[in-house]
Amino acid sequence: MTHKIRIAGDLTETVELIEQNRYRVFLRRNGEIVAMQAAVWQRLVDSGRVLEVGNG
């Protein structure tokens, strides 16, 4: 699943959601795997800064 995260104004970052469990979310960003707490990812999604742009 590909997402765009709005960082500031028109500045966005494209990330790919690799895997998600109840504790961690794993994202691919610029070819690197990044892990974050699931609660942090959920706060980003709830804030409206994350936009789903594709599945694949």
PDB file of N, CA, C and O in Angstrom:
ATOM      1  N   MET A   1       0.853  -1.163   0.000  1.00  0.00           N
ATOM      2  CA  MET A   1       0.000   0.000   0.000  1.00  0.00           C
ATOM      3  C   MET A   1       0.906   1.234   0.000  1.00  0.00           C
ATOM      4  O   MET A   1       1.778   1.358   0.859  1.00  0.00           O
ATOM      5  N   THR A   2       0.710   2.125  -0.934  1.00  0.00           N
ATOM      6  CA  THR A   2       1.515   3.336  -1.033  1.00  0.00           C
ATOM      7  C   THR A   2       0.740   4.509  -0.448  1.00  0.00           C
ATOM      8  O   THR A   2      -0.456   4.663  -0.696  1.00  0.00           O
ATOM      9  N   HIS A   3       1.431   5.328   0.327  1.00  0.00           N
ATOM     10  CA  HIS A   3       0.827   6.487   0.980  1.00  0.00           C
ATOM     11  C   HIS A   3       1.685   7.712   0.720  1.00  0.00           C
ATOM     12  O   HIS A   3       2.891   7.598   0.500  1.00  0.00           O
ATOM     13  N   LYS A   4       1.073   8.866   0.744  1.00  0.00           N
ATOM     14  CA  LYS A   4       1.804  10.134   0.749  1.00  0.00           C
ATOM     15  C   LYS A   4       1.553  10.782   2.103  1.00  0.00           C
ATOM     16  O   LYS A   4       0.417  10.853   2.570  1.00  0.00           O
ATOM     17  N   ILE A   5       2.624  11.251   2.726  1.00  0.00           N
ATOM     18  CA  ILE A   5       2.533  11.940   4.005  1.00  0.00           C
ATOM     19  C   ILE A   5       2.827  13.407   3.753  1.00  0.00           C
ATOM     20  O   ILE A   5       3.887  13.750   3.229  1.00  0.00           O
ATOM     21  N   ARG A   6       1.901  14.270   4.120  1.00  0.00           N
ATOM     22  CA  ARG A   6       2.107  15.710   3.986  1.00  0.00           C
ATOM     23  C   ARG A   6       2.968  16.170   5.150  1.00  0.00           C
ATOM     24  O   ARG A   6       2.586  16.029   6.311  1.00  0.00           O
ATOM     25  N   ILE A   7       4.131  16.722   4.833  1.00  0.00           N
ATOM     26  CA  ILE A   7       5.068  17.143   5.868  1.00  0.00           C
ATOM     27  C   ILE A   7       4.812  18.594   6.252  1.00  0.00           C
ATOM     28  O   ILE A   7       4.620  18.903   7.428  1.00  0.00           O
ATOM     29  N   ALA A   8       4.808  19.475   5.272  1.00  0.00           N
ATOM     30  CA  ALA A   8       4.534  20.899   5.520  1.00  0.00           C
ATOM     31  C   ALA A   8       4.112  21.529   4.203  1.00  0.00           C
ATOM     32  O   ALA A   8       4.798  21.388   3.191  1.00  0.00           O
ATOM     33  N   GLY A   9       2.998  22.214   4.219  1.00  0.00           N
ATOM     34  CA  GLY A   9       2.527  22.868   2.998  1.00  0.00           C
ATOM     35  C   GLY A   9       2.350  21.881   1.869  1.00  0.00           C
ATOM     36  O   GLY A   9       1.566  20.938   1.977  1.00  0.00           O
ATOM     37  N   ASP A  10       3.085  22.096   0.774  1.00  0.00           N
ATOM     38  CA  ASP A  10       3.010  21.199  -0.381  1.00  0.00           C
ATOM     39  C   ASP A  10       4.094  20.131  -0.363  1.00  0.00           C
ATOM     40  O   ASP A  10       4.156  19.315  -1.283  1.00  0.00           O
ATOM     41  N   LEU A  11       4.944  20.110   0.649  1.00  0.00           N
ATOM     42  CA  LEU A  11       6.021  19.134   0.752  1.00  0.00           C
ATOM     43  C   LEU A  11       5.447  17.797   1.205  1.00  0.00           C
ATOM     44  O   LEU A  11       4.835  17.709   2.269  1.00  0.00           O
ATOM     45  N   THR A  12       5.646  16.751   0.394  1.00  0.00           N
ATOM     46  CA  THR A  12       5.139  15.423   0.740  1.00  0.00           C
ATOM     47  C   THR A  12       6.252  14.393   0.640  1.00  0.00           C
ATOM     48  O   THR A  12       7.274  14.619  -0.008  1.00  0.00           O
ATOM     49  N   GLU A  13       6.041  13.283   1.280  1.00  0.00           N
ATOM     50  CA  GLU A  13       6.957  12.154   1.267  1.00  0.00           C
ATOM     51  C   GLU A  13       6.143  10.921   0.892  1.00  0.00           C
ATOM     52  O   GLU A  13       5.066  10.701   1.446  1.00  0.00           O
ATOM     53  N   THR A  14       6.642  10.115  -0.041  1.00  0.00           N
ATOM     54  CA  THR A  14       5.962   8.883  -0.429  1.00  0.00           C
ATOM     55  C   THR A  14       6.567   7.723   0.343  1.00  0.00           C
ATOM     56  O   THR A  14       7.787   7.563   0.377  1.00  0.00           O
ATOM     57  N   VAL A  15       5.716   6.914   0.963  1.00  0.00           N
ATOM     58  CA  VAL A  15       6.158   5.735   1.709  1.00  0.00           C
ATOM     59  C   VAL A  15       5.279   4.555   1.311  1.00  0.00           C
ATOM     60  O   VAL A  15       4.135   4.729   0.892  1.00  0.00           O
ATOM     61  N   GLU A  16       5.826   3.367   1.447  1.00  0.00           N
ATOM     62  CA  GLU A  16       5.079   2.141   1.176  1.00  0.00           C
ATOM     63  C   GLU A  16       4.908   1.374   2.483  1.00  0.00           C
ATOM     64  O   GLU A  16       5.885   1.079   3.171  1.00  0.00           O
ATOM     65  N   LEU A  17       3.678   1.057   2.816  1.00  0.00           N
ATOM     66  CA  LEU A  17       3.391   0.287   4.026  1.00  0.00           C
ATOM     67  C   LEU A  17       3.735  -1.174   3.748  1.00  0.00           C
ATOM     68  O   LEU A  17       3.114  -1.812   2.899  1.00  0.00           O
ATOM     69  N   ILE A  18       4.717  -1.694   4.459  1.00  0.00           N
ATOM     70  CA  ILE A  18       5.189  -3.063   4.257  1.00  0.00           C
ATOM     71  C   ILE A  18       4.397  -4.041   5.121  1.00  0.00           C
ATOM     72  O   ILE A  18       3.848  -5.025   4.626  1.00  0.00           O
ATOM     73  N   GLU A  19       4.347  -3.752   6.419  1.00  0.00           N
ATOM     74  CA  GLU A  19       3.684  -4.647   7.364  1.00  0.00           C
ATOM     75  C   GLU A  19       3.224  -3.840   8.567  1.00  0.00           C
ATOM     76  O   GLU A  19       3.825  -2.827   8.922  1.00  0.00           O
ATOM     77  N   GLN A  20       2.158  -4.303   9.180  1.00  0.00           N
ATOM     78  CA  GLN A  20       1.634  -3.624  10.361  1.00  0.00           C
ATOM     79  C   GLN A  20       1.135  -4.675  11.339  1.00  0.00           C
ATOM     80  O   GLN A  20       0.430  -5.607  10.954  1.00  0.00           O
ATOM     81  N   ASN A  21       1.503  -4.521  12.602  1.00  0.00           N
ATOM     82  CA  ASN A  21       0.926  -5.344  13.657  1.00  0.00           C
ATOM     83  C   ASN A  21       0.470  -4.397  14.762  1.00  0.00           C
ATOM     84  O   ASN A  21       0.480  -3.182  14.567  1.00  0.00           O
ATOM     85  N   ARG A  22       0.079  -4.916  15.893  1.00  0.00           N
ATOM     86  CA  ARG A  22      -0.476  -4.015  16.900  1.00  0.00           C
ATOM     87  C   ARG A  22       0.567  -3.158  17.600  1.00  0.00           C
ATOM     88  O   ARG A  22       0.213  -2.213  18.305  1.00  0.00           O
ATOM     89  N   TYR A  23       1.852  -3.471  17.417  1.00  0.00           N
ATOM     90  CA  TYR A  23       2.907  -2.722  18.085  1.00  0.00           C
ATOM     91  C   TYR A  23       3.729  -1.835  17.149  1.00  0.00           C
ATOM     92  O   TYR A  23       4.140  -0.743  17.540  1.00  0.00           O
ATOM     93  N   ARG A  24       3.969  -2.285  15.939  1.00  0.00           N
ATOM     94  CA  ARG A  24       4.853  -1.585  15.011  1.00  0.00           C
ATOM     95  C   ARG A  24       4.245  -1.505  13.613  1.00  0.00           C
ATOM     96  O   ARG A  24       3.433  -2.339  13.213  1.00  0.00           O
ATOM     97  N   VAL A  25       4.668  -0.473  12.887  1.00  0.00           N
ATOM     98  CA  VAL A  25       4.348  -0.298  11.475  1.00  0.00           C
ATOM     99  C   VAL A  25       5.675  -0.203  10.744  1.00  0.00           C
ATOM    100  O   VAL A  25       6.551   0.565  11.141  1.00  0.00           O
ATOM    101  N   PHE A  26       5.832  -0.982   9.674  1.00  0.00           N
ATOM    102  CA  PHE A  26       7.063  -0.988   8.896  1.00  0.00           C
ATOM    103  C   PHE A  26       6.787  -0.347   7.544  1.00  0.00           C
ATOM    104  O   PHE A  26       5.888  -0.768   6.815  1.00  0.00           O
ATOM    105  N   LEU A  27       7.571   0.675   7.219  1.00  0.00           N
ATOM    106  CA  LEU A  27       7.400   1.445   5.996  1.00  0.00           C
ATOM    107  C   LEU A  27       8.684   1.402   5.185  1.00  0.00           C
ATOM    108  O   LEU A  27       9.777   1.331   5.747  1.00  0.00           O
ATOM    109  N   ARG A  28       8.553   1.446   3.856  1.00  0.00           N
ATOM    110  CA  ARG A  28       9.719   1.589   2.998  1.00  0.00           C
ATOM    111  C   ARG A  28       9.759   3.035   2.528  1.00  0.00           C
ATOM    112  O   ARG A  28       8.810   3.532   1.922  1.00  0.00           O
ATOM    113  N   ARG A  29      10.863   3.696   2.814  1.00  0.00           N
ATOM    114  CA  ARG A  29      11.060   5.103   2.444  1.00  0.00           C
ATOM    115  C   ARG A  29      12.426   5.239   1.807  1.00  0.00           C
ATOM    116  O   ARG A  29      13.438   4.949   2.445  1.00  0.00           O
ATOM    117  N   ASN A  30      12.472   5.675   0.556  1.00  0.00           N
ATOM    118  CA  ASN A  30      13.732   5.828  -0.186  1.00  0.00           C
ATOM    119  C   ASN A  30      14.565   4.554  -0.172  1.00  0.00           C
ATOM    120  O   ASN A  30      15.789   4.615  -0.058  1.00  0.00           O
ATOM    121  N   GLY A  31      13.914   3.403  -0.287  1.00  0.00           N
ATOM    122  CA  GLY A  31      14.615   2.127  -0.328  1.00  0.00           C
ATOM    123  C   GLY A  31      15.019   1.571   1.020  1.00  0.00           C
ATOM    124  O   GLY A  31      15.568   0.471   1.078  1.00  0.00           O
ATOM    125  N   GLU A  32      14.773   2.276   2.095  1.00  0.00           N
ATOM    126  CA  GLU A  32      15.118   1.820   3.439  1.00  0.00           C
ATOM    127  C   GLU A  32      13.854   1.465   4.203  1.00  0.00           C
ATOM    128  O   GLU A  32      12.805   2.078   4.006  1.00  0.00           O
ATOM    129  N   ILE A  33      13.960   0.473   5.075  1.00  0.00           N
ATOM    130  CA  ILE A  33      12.835   0.075   5.915  1.00  0.00           C
ATOM    131  C   ILE A  33      12.884   0.904   7.202  1.00  0.00           C
ATOM    132  O   ILE A  33      13.915   0.994   7.867  1.00  0.00           O
ATOM    133  N   VAL A  34      11.743   1.500   7.527  1.00  0.00           N
ATOM    134  CA  VAL A  34      11.621   2.332   8.721  1.00  0.00           C
ATOM    135  C   VAL A  34      10.513   1.735   9.583  1.00  0.00           C
ATOM    136  O   VAL A  34       9.451   1.373   9.075  1.00  0.00           O
ATOM    137  N   ALA A  35      10.761   1.634  10.881  1.00  0.00           N
ATOM    138  CA  ALA A  35       9.753   1.125  11.811  1.00  0.00           C
ATOM    139  C   ALA A  35       9.302   2.263  12.725  1.00  0.00           C
ATOM    140  O   ALA A  35      10.102   3.102  13.139  1.00  0.00           O
ATOM    141  N   MET A  36       8.014   2.273  13.029  1.00  0.00           N
ATOM    142  CA  MET A  36       7.496   3.240  13.995  1.00  0.00           C
ATOM    143  C   MET A  36       6.421   2.565  14.827  1.00  0.00           C
ATOM    144  O   MET A  36       5.863   1.539  14.437  1.00  0.00           O
ATOM    145  N   GLN A  37       6.146   3.143  15.953  1.00  0.00           N
ATOM    146  CA  GLN A  37       5.105   2.595  16.812  1.00  0.00           C
ATOM    147  C   GLN A  37       3.758   2.740  16.112  1.00  0.00           C
ATOM    148  O   GLN A  37       3.497   3.740  15.443  1.00  0.00           O
ATOM    149  N   ALA A  38       2.913   1.738  16.273  1.00  0.00           N
ATOM    150  CA  ALA A  38       1.599   1.760  15.633  1.00  0.00           C
ATOM    151  C   ALA A  38       0.769   2.956  16.093  1.00  0.00           C
ATOM    152  O   ALA A  38       0.003   3.510  15.304  1.00  0.00           O
ATOM    153  N   ALA A  39       0.907   3.357  17.345  1.00  0.00           N
ATOM    154  CA  ALA A  39       0.152   4.500  17.856  1.00  0.00           C
ATOM    155  C   ALA A  39       0.568   5.799  17.163  1.00  0.00           C
ATOM    156  O   ALA A  39      -0.275   6.662  16.918  1.00  0.00           O
ATOM    157  N   VAL A  40       1.840   5.946  16.850  1.00  0.00           N
ATOM    158  CA  VAL A  40       2.327   7.135  16.148  1.00  0.00           C
ATOM    159  C   VAL A  40       1.767   7.169  14.736  1.00  0.00           C
ATOM    160  O   VAL A  40       1.311   8.215  14.276  1.00  0.00           O
ATOM    161  N   TRP A  41       1.798   6.021  14.036  1.00  0.00           N
ATOM    162  CA  TRP A  41       1.222   5.934  12.686  1.00  0.00           C
ATOM    163  C   TRP A  41      -0.264   6.283  12.724  1.00  0.00           C
ATOM    164  O   TRP A  41      -0.750   7.010  11.858  1.00  0.00           O
ATOM    165  N   GLN A  42      -0.979   5.778  13.703  1.00  0.00           N
ATOM    166  CA  GLN A  42      -2.411   6.050  13.806  1.00  0.00           C
ATOM    167  C   GLN A  42      -2.679   7.538  14.028  1.00  0.00           C
ATOM    168  O   GLN A  42      -3.639   8.078  13.478  1.00  0.00           O
ATOM    169  N   ARG A  43      -1.849   8.205  14.824  1.00  0.00           N
ATOM    170  CA  ARG A  43      -2.006   9.649  15.031  1.00  0.00           C
ATOM    171  C   ARG A  43      -1.767  10.417  13.733  1.00  0.00           C
ATOM    172  O   ARG A  43      -2.458  11.398  13.460  1.00  0.00           O
ATOM    173  N   LEU A  44      -0.793   9.978  12.930  1.00  0.00           N
ATOM    174  CA  LEU A  44      -0.565  10.619  11.631  1.00  0.00           C
ATOM    175  C   LEU A  44      -1.771  10.451  10.712  1.00  0.00           C
ATOM    176  O   LEU A  44      -2.196  11.403  10.058  1.00  0.00           O
ATOM    177  N   VAL A  45      -2.317   9.244  10.665  1.00  0.00           N
ATOM    178  CA  VAL A  45      -3.491   8.973   9.829  1.00  0.00           C
ATOM    179  C   VAL A  45      -4.675   9.810  10.310  1.00  0.00           C
ATOM    180  O   VAL A  45      -5.369  10.422   9.500  1.00  0.00           O
ATOM    181  N   ASP A  46      -4.906   9.840  11.608  1.00  0.00           N
ATOM    182  CA  ASP A  46      -6.035  10.591  12.171  1.00  0.00           C
ATOM    183  C   ASP A  46      -5.906  12.098  11.953  1.00  0.00           C
ATOM    184  O   ASP A  46      -6.910  12.807  11.886  1.00  0.00           O
ATOM    185  N   SER A  47      -4.674  12.581  11.843  1.00  0.00           N
ATOM    186  CA  SER A  47      -4.454  14.021  11.660  1.00  0.00           C
ATOM    187  C   SER A  47      -4.801  14.479  10.243  1.00  0.00           C
ATOM    188  O   SER A  47      -4.908  15.679   9.989  1.00  0.00           O
ATOM    189  N   GLY A  48      -4.977  13.533   9.322  1.00  0.00           N
ATOM    190  CA  GLY A  48      -5.290  13.897   7.944  1.00  0.00           C
ATOM    191  C   GLY A  48      -4.064  14.152   7.100  1.00  0.00           C
ATOM    192  O   GLY A  48      -4.188  14.582   5.953  1.00  0.00           O
ATOM    193  N   ARG A  49      -2.888  13.901   7.630  1.00  0.00           N
ATOM    194  CA  ARG A  49      -1.637  14.132   6.894  1.00  0.00           C
ATOM    195  C   ARG A  49      -1.242  12.966   6.016  1.00  0.00           C
ATOM    196  O   ARG A  49      -0.319  13.090   5.210  1.00  0.00           O
ATOM    197  N   VAL A  50      -1.922  11.823   6.150  1.00  0.00           N
ATOM    198  CA  VAL A  50      -1.578  10.634   5.363  1.00  0.00           C
ATOM    199  C   VAL A  50      -2.681  10.406   4.340  1.00  0.00           C
ATOM    200  O   VAL A  50      -3.865  10.373   4.675  1.00  0.00           O
ATOM    201  N   LEU A  51      -2.271  10.250   3.091  1.00  0.00           N
ATOM    202  CA  LEU A  51      -3.196  10.016   1.993  1.00  0.00           C
ATOM    203  C   LEU A  51      -2.822   8.735   1.293  1.00  0.00           C
ATOM    204  O   LEU A  51      -1.689   8.597   0.833  1.00  0.00           O
ATOM    205  N   GLU A  52      -3.746   7.786   1.195  1.00  0.00           N
ATOM    206  CA  GLU A  52      -3.499   6.545   0.478  1.00  0.00           C
ATOM    207  C   GLU A  52      -3.562   6.835  -1.014  1.00  0.00           C
ATOM    208  O   GLU A  52      -4.554   7.377  -1.500  1.00  0.00           O
ATOM    209  N   VAL A  53      -2.508   6.478  -1.745  1.00  0.00           N
ATOM    210  CA  VAL A  53      -2.466   6.788  -3.173  1.00  0.00           C
ATOM    211  C   VAL A  53      -2.434   5.559  -4.060  1.00  0.00           C
ATOM    212  O   VAL A  53      -2.559   5.687  -5.278  1.00  0.00           O
ATOM    213  N   GLY A  54      -2.272   4.372  -3.492  1.00  0.00           N
ATOM    214  CA  GLY A  54      -2.264   3.190  -4.340  1.00  0.00           C
ATOM    215  C   GLY A  54      -2.100   1.919  -3.549  1.00  0.00           C
ATOM    216  O   GLY A  54      -1.688   1.931  -2.389  1.00  0.00           O
ATOM    217  N   ASN A  55      -2.427   0.832  -4.194  1.00  0.00           N
ATOM    218  CA  ASN A  55      -2.279  -0.485  -3.593  1.00  0.00           C
ATOM    219  C   ASN A  55      -1.409  -1.304  -4.517  1.00  0.00           C
ATOM    220  O   ASN A  55      -1.759  -1.560  -5.669  1.00  0.00           O
ATOM    221  N   GLY A  56      -0.273  -1.708  -3.994  1.00  0.00           N
ATOM    222  CA  GLY A  56       0.589  -2.498  -4.867  1.00  0.00           C
ATOM    223  C   GLY A  56       2.000  -2.546  -4.432  1.00  0.00           C
ATOM    224  O   GLY A  56       2.827  -3.181  -5.087  1.00  0.00           O
TER     225      GLY A  56
END
